[in-house]
């Protein structure tokens, strides 16, 4: 039995020692915004924030994350009150199929907290750990720059 702090709520969970964080979030908590594609930590689709740091949840064992704050895309705004990054992705069409979008948005959140006034090149580099199979990279960069502007005001 472990306790995980996910999106500001504590969950007491019975898990197996080999359960990954992505599996626990998806299968035990129903947080399907955590997407699993490569299962090797290469694509970024399973990215969540662990104590504010983007982390690939497919490579992390859930039992190692007690006393850590875990944030998934479901914890970043709501349908009635979108986070500025979510709103910017809609405005700039920063996604196509949207499979990669939750991980990209969470990566962008941490990046913009550290660099509130980025250049397009800095955004491209910061997002380089997240693969968009649709190739929406120019729109992703525009969305992150739009989000930076929104978050500065």
Secondary structure in CASP SS format (residue, H / E / C, confidence):
PFRMAT SS
TARGET T0000
AUTHOR 0000-0000-0000
METHOD secondary structure of the structure
MODEL  1
X C 1.00
X E 1.00
X E 1.00
X E 1.00
X E 1.00
X E 1.00
X C 1.00
X C 1.00
X E 1.00
X E 1.00
X E 1.00
X E 1.00
X E 1.00
X C 1.00
X C 1.00
X C 1.00
X C 1.00
X C 1.00
X C 1.00
X E 1.00
X H 1.00
X H 1.00
X H 1.00
X H 1.00
X H 1.00
X H 1.00
X H 1.00
X H 1.00
X C 1.00
X C 1.00
X C 1.00
X C 1.00
X C 1.00
X C 1.00
X C 1.00
X C 1.00
X C 1.00
X C 1.00
X C 1.00
X C 1.00
X C 1.00
X C 1.00
X C 1.00
X C 1.00
X C 1.00
X C 1.00
X E 1.00
X E 1.00
X E 1.00
X E 1.00
X C 1.00
X C 1.00
X E 1.00
X E 1.00
X E 1.00
X E 1.00
X H 1.00
X H 1.00
X H 1.00
X C 1.00
X E 1.00
X H 1.00
X H 1.00
X H 1.00
X C 1.00
X C 1.00
X C 1.00
X C 1.00
X E 1.00
X E 1.00
X E 1.00
X C 1.00
X H 1.00
X H 1.00
X H 1.00
X C 1.00
X E 1.00
X E 1.00
X C 1.00
X C 1.00
X E 1.00
X E 1.00
X C 1.00
X H 1.00
X H 1.00
X H 1.00
X H 1.00
X H 1.00
X H 1.00
X H 1.00
X H 1.00
X C 1.00
X C 1.00
X C 1.00
X C 1.00
X C 1.00
X C 1.00
X C 1.00
X C 1.00
X C 1.00
X H 1.00
X H 1.00
X H 1.00
X H 1.00
X H 1.00
X H 1.00
X H 1.00
X H 1.00
X H 1.00
X H 1.00
X H 1.00
X H 1.00
X H 1.00
X H 1.00
X C 1.00
X C 1.00
X C 1.00
X C 1.00
X C 1.00
X H 1.00
X H 1.00
X H 1.00
X H 1.00
X H 1.00
X H 1.00
X H 1.00
X C 1.00
X C 1.00
X C 1.00
X C 1.00
X C 1.00
X C 1.00
X C 1.00
X C 1.00
X C 1.00
X C 1.00
X H 1.00
X H 1.00
X H 1.00
X H 1.00
X H 1.00
X H 1.00
X H 1.00
X H 1.00
X H 1.00
X H 1.00
X H 1.00
X H 1.00
X H 1.00
X H 1.00
X H 1.00
X H 1.00
X C 1.00
END
